[in-house]
Amino acid sequence: MTTESSGSRGQSSRAREDVAATARRLAAEGLLIGTAGNVSARVDDGRIAVTGTGVVLADCRAEDVTVVGATGEHVDGRLAPTSELGLHLGIYSGTQAGAVVHTHAPFSTAVSCVTGMDALPVLHYQQLLLGGEIRVAPYATFGTPELADLVVDGLRDRQAVLMANHGSVTVGSSLDKALDNALLLEWLAALHVRASGVGTPRPLTEAQQHDAVVQAITLEYGTTKESPQ
């Protein structure tokens, strides 16, 4: 076990509170059930606050969140970290993510279970916020280095990835952003499932996606602006 300075303890304490609050929000939104899922955030000093193993995430509190070092060594917390710690560590090592959310959200997981579904196509321009089509990482047993490697590869230039026959992972610069991305991914997966029930989904073309990106930049889409006087 390593020790923390008073400054590090303060950062870790805030991160543990925020991770717990994010876990409860995800459960309230229906993206987490029971102990199925995990949440983490990178602390400024490089340590990671991550949900503990066996925690009912709807009831998660700061004391249920464990702090580990960048290579997984225990720093603080009464619980062992989630069995998917390797997945979180791999993402932080291989990306610039500030937070990671892993869920077994119903529609996202359903899409990940479809034969031949190698990626969630772009049916709606909102998906471009996640980077474009969402890859489905090949199946690997949970908690293994193989799964972590496949997820990191699937996250290249993306904010989300689906894991075949398992669930989803979203990342973000902050917990709020990673949570927003998880909610958006689930909405997009539900859109795909519902569209498929009506007929054959019609993805946006590359040109249409490009035009949507240009328009979003031009209009500063999604940002609050003062009304012109």
C-alpha atoms as one frame of an Amber mdcrd trajectory, in Angstrom:
protein
   0.000   0.000   0.000   1.254   3.478  -0.816   0.589   6.616   1.211  -1.044
   9.880   0.195  -0.127  13.462   0.976  -2.832  15.709   2.439  -3.333  17.335
  -0.985  -3.672  13.962  -2.671  -6.118  12.805   0.003  -8.284  15.839  -0.716
  -8.299  15.130  -4.448  -9.012  11.452  -3.855 -11.851  12.246  -1.446 -13.563
  14.472  -4.004 -13.040  11.893  -6.731 -14.546   9.143  -4.590 -17.641  11.266
  -3.930 -17.987  12.052  -7.642 -17.511   8.432  -8.739 -20.164   7.298  -6.253
 -22.604   9.991  -7.416 -22.051   8.981 -11.051 -22.706   5.322 -10.242 -25.987
   6.242  -8.518 -27.044   8.422 -11.470 -26.329   5.637 -13.957 -28.424   3.240
 -11.889 -31.254   5.772 -11.669 -31.161   6.137 -15.458 -31.514   2.350 -15.866
 -28.041   1.808 -17.278 -26.854  -0.216 -14.283 -28.533  -3.032 -12.391 -27.214
  -4.421  -9.124 -23.453  -4.827  -9.184 -23.193  -5.038 -12.999 -20.993  -2.151
 -14.078 -18.210   0.069 -12.806 -17.088   3.692 -12.828 -13.734   5.389 -12.401
 -12.043   8.770 -12.584  -8.430   9.789 -12.939  -7.223  11.979 -10.076  -4.892
  14.902 -10.838  -1.883  13.088  -9.389  -2.437  10.094 -11.685  -4.222   7.911
  -9.175  -7.589   6.402 -10.005 -10.792   6.319  -7.972 -12.841   3.264  -8.974
 -15.938   1.508  -7.671 -15.220  -1.406  -5.373 -16.008  -5.012  -6.132 -19.505
  -6.268  -5.349 -20.991  -2.822  -4.754 -24.683  -2.326  -5.523 -24.159   0.753
  -7.633 -27.557   2.298  -6.930 -26.452   2.551  -3.301 -22.820   3.456  -3.941
 -21.221   5.842  -1.452 -17.749   7.348  -1.271 -16.620   4.618   1.129 -17.490
   2.046  -1.578 -14.969   3.628  -3.956 -11.329   2.518  -3.858  -8.270   4.547
  -4.830  -5.441   2.811  -6.686  -2.197   3.926  -8.242  -1.653   4.153 -11.982
  -0.515   0.527 -12.089  -3.247  -0.778  -9.785  -1.582  -0.750  -6.355  -4.015
  -0.138  -3.495  -3.867   3.377  -2.030  -7.074   3.851  -0.055 -10.471   2.308
   0.563 -11.894  -0.630   2.476 -12.886  -2.646  -0.618 -10.912  -4.367  -3.316
 -11.427  -2.616  -6.674 -13.802  -3.899  -9.332 -12.833  -7.081 -11.175 -12.621
  -4.907 -14.298  -9.796  -2.808 -12.848  -7.513  -3.965 -15.654  -9.970  -2.576
 -18.189  -9.915   0.843 -16.534  -6.140   0.862 -16.147  -5.709  -0.126 -19.782
  -7.941   2.710 -20.946  -6.103   5.292 -18.848  -2.772   3.978 -20.085  -3.825
   3.939 -23.732  -5.990   7.084 -23.969  -6.290  10.603 -22.577  -9.568   9.772
 -20.811 -10.288  11.474 -17.513 -13.144   9.108 -16.592 -14.506   5.703 -17.607
 -18.035   4.317 -17.394 -18.789   0.635 -18.033 -22.420  -0.494 -18.106 -24.615
  -3.376 -19.152 -27.248  -0.940 -20.439 -30.162  -2.832 -22.065 -30.134  -1.509
 -25.633 -26.369  -1.128 -25.876 -25.909  -4.687 -24.652 -28.615  -5.970 -27.036
 -26.843  -4.416 -30.020 -23.554  -5.950 -28.871 -25.159  -9.411 -29.042 -26.176
  -9.303 -32.724 -24.304 -11.591 -35.122 -22.471  -9.660 -37.812 -22.844  -6.356
 -35.980 -19.280  -5.081 -36.103 -20.242  -1.443 -35.506 -23.224   0.706 -34.607
 -23.775   2.792 -37.754 -24.437   6.526 -37.686 -28.205   6.895 -38.019 -28.356
  10.283 -36.312 -25.896  13.186 -36.336 -25.784  13.211 -32.524 -23.627  10.080
 -32.782 -20.839  12.214 -34.227 -20.307  13.531 -30.691 -18.943  10.060 -29.922
 -16.671  10.085 -32.973 -18.780   8.302 -35.588 -19.730   4.665 -35.923 -19.231
   2.788 -32.661 -17.093  -0.313 -32.955 -18.107  -3.625 -31.385 -14.995  -5.102
 -29.791 -14.745  -8.895 -30.247 -15.808 -11.011 -27.308 -13.323 -11.745 -24.536
 -13.869 -12.990 -20.993 -14.569 -10.220 -18.497 -11.714  -9.136 -16.285  -8.996
 -10.295 -18.677  -6.095  -8.375 -20.253  -7.414  -9.505 -23.648 -10.688  -7.655
 -23.080  -8.837  -4.524 -21.947  -6.691  -4.560 -25.103  -9.719  -5.010 -27.371
 -11.588  -2.163 -25.691  -8.646   0.237 -25.947  -8.340  -0.618 -29.635 -12.077
  -0.038 -30.127 -11.824   3.377 -28.498  -9.370   4.718 -31.086 -10.692   8.187
 -32.036 -13.937   7.375 -30.248 -15.641   8.188 -26.956 -17.481   4.867 -26.785
 -17.155   1.205 -27.665 -19.469  -1.797 -27.428 -18.166  -5.128 -26.131 -19.597
  -8.165 -27.893 -22.093 -10.051 -25.718 -21.173  -7.913 -22.723 -22.025  -4.219
 -22.642 -20.541  -0.809 -23.274 -17.719   1.496 -22.247 -17.711   5.258 -22.599
 -14.979   7.708 -21.734 -14.766  11.442 -21.280 -12.591  14.252 -20.040 -14.677
  14.211 -16.837 -17.198  11.991 -15.092 -20.036  14.219 -16.293 -18.873  13.821
 -19.881 -18.398  10.064 -19.623 -21.884   9.784 -18.100 -23.394  11.953 -20.858
 -21.696   9.748 -23.437 -23.129   6.605 -21.819 -26.628   8.081 -21.938 -26.160
   9.137 -25.557 -24.844   5.719 -26.561 -27.839   4.010 -24.985 -30.217   6.388
 -26.817 -28.466   5.659 -30.101 -28.575   1.905 -29.514 -32.302   2.138 -28.725
 -32.799   4.188 -31.901 -31.099   1.479 -33.940 -33.152  -1.298 -32.366 -36.424
   0.575 -32.957 -35.534   1.556 -36.509 -34.619  -2.067 -37.269 -38.058  -3.107
 -36.047 -39.694  -0.804 -38.605 -37.466  -1.613 -41.544 -33.866  -1.382 -42.715
 -31.997   1.440 -40.947 -30.647   4.183 -43.258 -27.196   5.361 -42.064 -25.933
   8.840 -42.842 -23.405   8.935 -45.668 -19.853  10.169 -45.138 -20.784  13.399
 -46.929 -23.829  13.913 -44.717 -21.743  13.312 -41.606 -19.139  15.813 -42.817
 -21.790  18.429 -43.478 -23.252  17.897 -40.010 -19.840  18.443 -38.400 -19.272
  21.631 -40.400 -22.726  22.928 -39.479 -22.192  22.140 -35.796 -18.919  24.077
 -35.794 -20.465  26.980 -37.710 -23.453  27.257 -35.367 -21.470  26.406 -32.212
 -24.035  23.646 -31.734 -24.722  22.674 -28.137 -23.310  25.805 -26.553 -25.223
  28.455 -24.645 -25.098  31.922 -26.213 -26.479  35.292 -25.235 -29.343  36.564
 -27.372 -28.206  39.352 -29.731 -29.567  42.719 -28.681
